[in-house]
């Protein structure tokens, strides 16, 4: 007879599935894009609309970039959702404002 001890499988030792943080990150990126879009209207008024009529593809191209920024920022800050939201808003507004100033100074 062999000297074997049976090991019982414990339920708490099995791999746990972590929740997905992609959805809140994507939503934060999308909302940040809308916030960044509203800032030039608040600063410059309705004349911004005429500027955006000619340059809308550039700003529309920032939409998937801001969603990806939301994904990337939320991954390391999983438990700090408010800090992740603030960081996402700051990065997206900075990207948006950088593009806005680049196009207006062109």
C-alpha positions in Angstrom: 0.0 0.0 0.0 1.3 3.4 -0.9 1.6 6.2 1.5 -0.7 8.7 -0.1 -2.8 11.4 1.5 -5.8 12.5 -0.4 -6.0 16.3 -0.9 -9.4 17.7 -0.8 -10.1 20.5 -3.3 -11.0 23.7 -1.4 -13.4 26.0 -3.0 -11.6 29.1 -1.7 -8.4 28.2 -3.4 -9.8 28.0 -6.9 -9.2 30.8 -9.3 -11.7 33.6 -8.8 -12.9 35.6 -11.7 -12.2 39.3 -11.4 -14.9 41.7 -12.4 -14.4 43.5 -15.7 -13.4 47.2 -15.4 -13.6 47.9 -19.1 -17.2 49.0 -19.0 -16.8 51.8 -16.4 -13.6 52.9 -18.1 -15.3 53.1 -21.5 -18.2 55.0 -20.0 -15.9 57.4 -18.3 -13.9 58.0 -21.5 -17.2 58.6 -23.4 -18.5 61.1 -20.8 -15.1 62.8 -20.7 -15.2 63.3 -24.4 -18.6 65.1 -24.1 -17.3 67.2 -21.2 -14.2 68.1 -23.3 -16.5 69.0 -26.3 -18.6 71.3 -24.1 -15.7 73.3 -22.8 -15.0 75.3 -26.0 -18.7 76.1 -26.2 -18.6 77.4 -22.6 -15.5 79.5 -23.3 -16.1 80.8 -26.8 -19.9 80.6 -27.2 -21.9 79.6 -30.2 -19.2 80.7 -32.7 -17.4 77.5 -31.8 -20.0 75.6 -33.8 -18.8 77.1 -37.1 -15.3 76.0 -36.2 -16.4 72.5 -35.4 -18.4 72.2 -38.6 -15.1 72.3 -40.6 -13.0 70.3 -38.2 -15.4 67.7 -36.8 -13.5 64.6 -38.2 -10.5 65.5 -36.0 -12.6 65.7 -32.8 -14.6 62.7 -33.7 -11.3 60.7 -34.0 -10.7 61.6 -30.4 -13.8 59.6 -29.3 -12.2 56.1 -29.5 -9.0 57.5 -28.1 -10.8 58.8 -25.1 -12.6 55.5 -24.6 -9.2 53.7 -24.7 -7.8 56.3 -22.2 -10.7 55.4 -19.9 -9.8 51.7 -20.2 -6.1 52.3 -19.6 -6.7 54.7 -16.6 -9.2 52.4 -14.9 -7.0 49.3 -15.0 -4.4 50.4 -12.4 -7.0 52.4 -10.3 -9.6 49.6 -10.0 -10.6 50.4 -6.5 -10.4 54.2 -6.7 -13.1 54.9 -9.2 -13.3 58.6 -8.4 -9.5 59.1 -8.9 -9.8 57.1 -12.2 -12.7 59.4 -13.3 -10.8 62.5 -12.5 -7.6 61.3 -14.3 -9.7 60.2 -17.3 -11.3 63.6 -17.5 -8.0 65.4 -17.2 -6.3 63.4 -19.9 -9.2 63.6 -22.3 -9.6 67.3 -21.8 -5.9 67.8 -22.3 -6.0 65.9 -25.6 -9.0 67.7 -26.7 -7.6 71.1 -25.8 -4.3 70.3 -27.5 -6.1 69.4 -30.7 -8.3 72.5 -30.5 -5.3 74.9 -30.0 -3.4 73.1 -32.8 -6.2 73.6 -35.2 -7.0 77.2 -34.2 -3.3 78.2 -34.5 -2.8 76.5 -37.8 
